[in-house]
Amino acid sequence: MNTKQSFTIGWIAYTAAFGIGGGLGIYKYWYAPGGRKEREAAADLRRAEEAAREAEEEQRIREERRRAKESPTAPAGQT
């Protein structure tokens, strides 16, 4: 084999390996088990749980403030 042919075959092999490796990486990231869809579903669940906790905390704080306003023995400055 001459140098030009070796160079060409090397680049073809490199390009093929890069394409196959990239394709496998994309497949694993997007479609394989534990891929994007499962990660997004888990993230959505975490966000929903966090939003529920925050809403619960806000409701608790509002209730405490409402009780403090209604309380006849509330210290000055808390009305």
PyMOL commands that set and color helices and strands:
alter all, ss='L'
color gray80, all
select helices_A, chain A and resi 3-30+36-70
alter helices_A, ss='H'
color red, helices_A
deselect
rebuild
show_as cartoon
